[in-house]
Amino acid sequence: MEYQGKTVVLTGAGSGLGAAMADLFSAEGAGLALLDIDEQRVQAKAAALRAGGVDAIAITVDVADQAAVDAAAAAVEKHFGCCDVLCANVGVQQFGAIDKLTANDWSWVHSVNVLGVIHTVNAFLPLLRNSQGGSRHVLLTASSSYFSPGVRMAAYVATKYAVVGYGEVLRMELAAEGINVSMLFPAGMETRHLESSVAARPPELGESMLNREDIEAMMASADIDTASHLATADYAVRNLLTELRDRQPYIITHGNYRKQVEAQQRAVLDAFDRMAANP
Ligand SMILES: NC(=O)c1ccc[n+]([C@@H]2O[C@H](COP(=O)([O-])OP(=O)(O)OC[C@H]3O[C@@H](n4cnc5c(N)ncnc54)[C@H](O)[C@@H]3O)[C@@H](O)[C@H]2O)c1
């Protein structure tokens, strides 16, 4: 019961990875604030946890809306007083070739995946600072596409790079306060990610296009090790508590992207070598 008496705030908690994290932390005794745009699902998740004796509240919120996330933080403060672990987990997907993605596609994916993470940290940082003791963590959900980008994913991949860049600076800025920042890199998961992304898109931005051909092109281009790429969300979180306890900066859930990471790092180091050879 490592998290007995602690408060964990999770965005995107109505489904998939967020819901799996909710199960994980609640099994360790944590109280949970579950945030999601999907009211029905997040309420159902909180009710199921409460039925098992967990102190869980559900808040319906669009993380793209700073005022709404601030209101959620006020509700969490009222109920729990503080936050010990903040999981900024929401991310939406919008496939599309570079010349097919619309201005609305770009701004929506960025408003949720990048600004949504920033809004979440902005709103909950004072509550992390309120926490009286023990280890405090911010966990940002990135993606294995950071290591292995594929075609038709420019909008999504750009946001996950932004999340990682933001997280690197956040870690540096919070280090002196003892607040740990980790980034999670899931590979493919058997979740509702595609359908929940379509559902979460505001109607005024136009329908989200989801074409099987885009997904197939992405899979073919990304050099994905299909044997290890896909897992359940429960499997993806199996080592999360240990990784957080050890304050690991990067958490790989599953999938084998070592080859791609080595190739990219080698290319960058080669660029330094060429520069050094031509001072
Ligand atoms: N599923 C995958 O293959 C995969 C792979 C790598 C990374 N990820 C990342 O994992 C995270 C969780 O995704 P998942 O696979 O569990 O998907 P999921 O759809 O099962 O869960 C995501 C939840 O986020 C909610 N949501 C969507 N937009 C929202 C918004 N604007 N405000 C608040 N809530 C919103 C949805 O309603 C849904 O309940 C995302 O950041 C995603 O990018 C997923």
PDBQT file of the ligand as one rigid body, heavy atoms in Angstrom, charges set to zero:
ROOT
HETATM    1  N1  LIG A 301      -3.293   3.545 -27.704  1.00  0.00    +0.000 N 
HETATM    2  C1  LIG A 301      -2.105   3.616 -28.217  1.00  0.00    +0.000 C 
HETATM    3  O1  LIG A 301      -1.729   2.826 -29.110  1.00  0.00    +0.000 OA
HETATM    4  C2  LIG A 301      -1.123   4.664 -27.715  1.00  0.00    +0.000 A 
HETATM    5  C3  LIG A 301       0.223   4.534 -28.086  1.00  0.00    +0.000 A 
HETATM    6  C4  LIG A 301       1.137   5.474 -27.618  1.00  0.00    +0.000 A 
HETATM    7  C5  LIG A 301       0.709   6.502 -26.798  1.00  0.00    +0.000 A 
HETATM    8  N2  LIG A 301      -0.610   6.596 -26.452  1.00  0.00    +0.000 N 
HETATM    9  C6  LIG A 301      -0.995   7.705 -25.588  1.00  0.00    +0.000 C 
HETATM   10  O2  LIG A 301      -1.567   7.194 -24.400  1.00  0.00    +0.000 OA
HETATM   11  C7  LIG A 301      -2.445   8.171 -23.840  1.00  0.00    +0.000 C 
HETATM   12  C8  LIG A 301      -3.758   7.507 -23.455  1.00  0.00    +0.000 C 
HETATM   13  O3  LIG A 301      -4.371   6.991 -24.607  1.00  0.00    +0.000 OA
HETATM   14  P1  LIG A 301      -5.220   5.628 -24.587  1.00  0.00    +0.000 P 
HETATM   15  O4  LIG A 301      -4.627   4.736 -25.581  1.00  0.00    +0.000 OA
HETATM   16  O5  LIG A 301      -5.412   5.191 -23.198  1.00  0.00    +0.000 OA
HETATM   17  O6  LIG A 301      -6.587   6.154 -25.229  1.00  0.00    +0.000 OA
HETATM   18  P2  LIG A 301      -8.088   6.091 -24.694  1.00  0.00    +0.000 P 
HETATM   19  O7  LIG A 301      -8.914   6.696 -25.760  1.00  0.00    +0.000 OA
HETATM   20  O8  LIG A 301      -8.442   4.725 -24.243  1.00  0.00    +0.000 OA
HETATM   21  O9  LIG A 301      -8.083   7.085 -23.444  1.00  0.00    +0.000 OA
HETATM   22  C9  LIG A 301      -7.913   8.465 -23.624  1.00  0.00    +0.000 C 
HETATM   23  C10 LIG A 301      -8.952   9.219 -22.813  1.00  0.00    +0.000 C 
HETATM   24  O10 LIG A 301      -8.715  10.623 -23.003  1.00  0.00    +0.000 OA
HETATM   25  C11 LIG A 301      -9.980  11.263 -23.067  1.00  0.00    +0.000 C 
HETATM   26  N3  LIG A 301      -9.865  12.547 -23.757  1.00  0.00    +0.000 N 
HETATM   27  C12 LIG A 301      -9.722  12.766 -25.080  1.00  0.00    +0.000 A 
HETATM   28  N4  LIG A 301      -9.673  14.085 -25.320  1.00  0.00    +0.000 NA
HETATM   29  C13 LIG A 301      -9.799  14.721 -24.119  1.00  0.00    +0.000 A 
HETATM   30  C14 LIG A 301      -9.794  16.070 -23.731  1.00  0.00    +0.000 A 
HETATM   31  N5  LIG A 301      -9.697  17.068 -24.620  1.00  0.00    +0.000 N 
HETATM   32  N6  LIG A 301      -9.908  16.371 -22.415  1.00  0.00    +0.000 NA
HETATM   33  C15 LIG A 301     -10.028  15.384 -21.495  1.00  0.00    +0.000 A 
HETATM   34  N7  LIG A 301     -10.042  14.065 -21.817  1.00  0.00    +0.000 NA
HETATM   35  C16 LIG A 301      -9.912  13.744 -23.123  1.00  0.00    +0.000 A 
HETATM   36  C17 LIG A 301     -10.873  10.281 -23.813  1.00  0.00    +0.000 C 
HETATM   37  O11 LIG A 301     -12.246  10.528 -23.571  1.00  0.00    +0.000 OA
HETATM   38  C18 LIG A 301     -10.384   8.930 -23.283  1.00  0.00    +0.000 C 
HETATM   39  O12 LIG A 301     -11.175   8.511 -22.175  1.00  0.00    +0.000 OA
HETATM   40  C19 LIG A 301      -2.548   9.278 -24.894  1.00  0.00    +0.000 C 
HETATM   41  O13 LIG A 301      -1.698  10.347 -24.542  1.00  0.00    +0.000 OA
HETATM   42  C20 LIG A 301      -2.052   8.621 -26.141  1.00  0.00    +0.000 C 
HETATM   43  O14 LIG A 301      -1.518   9.547 -27.068  1.00  0.00    +0.000 OA
HETATM   44  C21 LIG A 301      -1.533   5.700 -26.891  1.00  0.00    +0.000 A 
ENDROOT
TORSDOF 0
